[in-house]
């Protein structure tokens, strides 16, 4: 369902950008843990619609995965 709501904003944002505007776009979710992934997906949707940008790696994507502690009972 979230993708549908994001898709609804792609055309207006692209029109604003084409018109020389610099819109700021933010999202709010009950759990902000997912907002970075949502932001990346939205930028990918804009790129698919013709936005000419290169999406850099985001800080979280540059982090090494956390080491998982050995589980004594479920090995």
C-alpha positions in Angstrom: 0.0 0.0 0.0 2.9 2.4 0.8 4.2 2.1 -2.8 0.8 3.3 -4.1 1.0 6.4 -1.9 4.5 7.1 -3.0 3.6 6.7 -6.6 0.9 9.3 -6.3 3.6 11.9 -5.5 6.0 11.0 -8.4 4.2 13.1 -11.1 3.7 16.2 -9.0 7.3 16.1 -7.7 8.6 15.6 -11.3 6.5 18.5 -12.5 7.8 20.8 -9.8 11.4 19.8 -10.5 10.8 20.4 -14.3 9.3 23.9 -13.3 12.6 24.8 -11.6 11.3 24.3 -8.0 13.2 22.5 -5.3 10.6 20.7 -3.3 11.4 19.1 0.1 9.6 15.8 0.6 9.4 14.0 3.9 7.5 11.0 5.2 6.2 10.1 8.5 5.5 6.6 9.7 4.5 5.2 13.1 7.9 3.4 13.1 10.6 5.6 11.6 12.9 2.7 11.4 11.7 2.1 7.9 11.9 5.7 6.7 15.4 5.4 5.1 14.4 2.5 3.0 11.2 4.3 2.1 13.2 7.4 1.1 15.5 5.3 -1.1 12.5 3.6 -2.8 10.9 7.0 -3.5 14.1 8.4 -5.1 14.3 5.2 -7.2 10.7 5.8 -8.3 11.7 9.4 -9.3 14.7 8.0 -11.3 12.4 5.5 -13.1 10.2 8.5 -14.0 13.2 10.3 -15.6 15.0 12.2 -12.8 18.6 12.4 -13.8 20.5 11.7 -10.5 22.8 9.1 -9.2 21.7 7.7 -5.9 24.8 7.4 -3.6 25.2 4.7 -1.0 23.5 5.9 2.2 25.4 5.7 5.5 23.5 2.7 6.8 24.3 0.8 3.6 28.0 1.4 4.2 27.9 -0.2 7.7 29.2 -3.7 8.1 26.5 -6.2 9.2 26.4 -6.7 13.0 28.0 -9.8 14.2 25.4 -12.3 15.4 26.0 -13.8 18.8 26.0 -17.5 19.0 22.8 -18.9 20.2 23.3 -21.6 22.9 20.0 -23.3 22.4 19.3 -22.9 18.6 22.6 -23.6 16.9 
